[in-house]
Amino acid sequence: MSVPLLKIGAVLSTMAMVTNWMSQTLPSLVGLNGTVSRAGASEKITLFQSPEEGWQLYTSAQAPDGKCICTAVIPAQSTCSRDGRSRELRQIMEKVQNVSQSMEVLELRTYRDLQYVRSMETLMRSLDARLRAADGSLSAKSFQEMKDRMTELLPLSSVLEQYKADMRTVARLREELRNLSGSLAAIQEEMGAYGYGDLQQRVMALEARLRACAQKLGCGKLTGVSNPITIRAMGSRFGSWMTDTMAPSADSRVWYMDGYYKGRRVLEFRTLGDFIKGQNFIQHLLPQPWAGTGHVVYNGSLFYNKYQSNVVVKYHFRSRSVLVQRSLPGAGYNNTFPYSWGGFSDMDFMVDESGLWAVYTTNQNAGNIVVSRLDPHTLEVVRSWDTGYPKRSAGEAFMICGVLYVTNSHLAGAKVYFAYFTNTSSYEYTDVPFHNQYSHISMLDYNPRERALYTWNNGHQVLYNVTLFHVISTAGGP
């Protein structure tokens, strides 16, 4: 009798070790703890460049020892060079150096987790062997329970295999980067011996592959918000600015709407650099004035709330015409159910990875926030959720991957306090710090193309990068 009990104890002890590994180490492996550990695959490299200075800011990261790692392309120094080829070489070397820094971030994140991957494989094999050995000595119920637990661990094999594949990809990229660095060193010794055009293409190809590796993962749960990046100080205390979430990466137009009610003027800047300089823009004059600051540009059209109504308007920029407008059933308007800062913010339109959303409230649900999925072509409500969160207590809100995140204030000291999951119709209270640098936020929207939060903060246009916990789908999964 004692031998079977010892076997059960050994199996359960191993199961406890695996469970502990899943709860403490696996989140680090796939990014739950806010550190992107899978070969950098969940880090989105987002560039915000000033044409005058040449600054390019990359998403920050965290090393295994907890230190913060940030990568930035520093502006080219105003130094003399022997000829045009020297300047071009220096520029190429700066790009390679920054790609190298990004690769170092990836390697820092993979070394520790590789050890866990190997330990996990050993534990899985050991657990499987013990289960087989204990087959005849366990009760049917105990054996089935442990077999079920083993089945729960099977999806991890796909995670481990994907992690190994990413490790091999990073190793290949690293080797190519070493070769390229060696070529650059040789060029420094013998200027003019190599074709600069070919070298430039190699650098661009490496950058493209690095970004592809870094963008492999899709949706995830918000676990962190970066420090603010101030793009410009322009306009009044209230307003909104945005880019098209559906536009290709080459399209960097910026739309700017100053004020929170009765406005009709929309400025369209050609690029973010032009927006920073305040040049190269065209003006759109809307046929109906807007209310609030919850506008969004989606697939070439502006979606906004018509002033003194619960009407949603879809204005197409290219044709300069209203394609469709429709009342949102029961939605409050005209400062009936605004956010805590007021400003006719009764209706807030958002876009995330899954489409177009409207956030508002009605008398029927006692002023609690309603989230509705909208058909972008007809503006009809596809489905609605009552979150149970009072809208007047919310500072602002935004959608990421079908999840509504709500801040508890529009003033200094705010944090992301509440999350509502539309896929499960459930909610949870969160505690994600949110640095409100200029003390009064009147617009906050997520851009899924750039994985960044756009904010209007007391007359300042500000960006935040986000950290997401990415879920790795198993083979054959969604």
Summary of the structure (lengths in Angstrom):
residues: 478
radius of gyration: 26.2
end to end distance: 46.2
largest distance: 86.8
contacts: 1559
relative contact order: 0.11
helix: 33%
strand: 31%
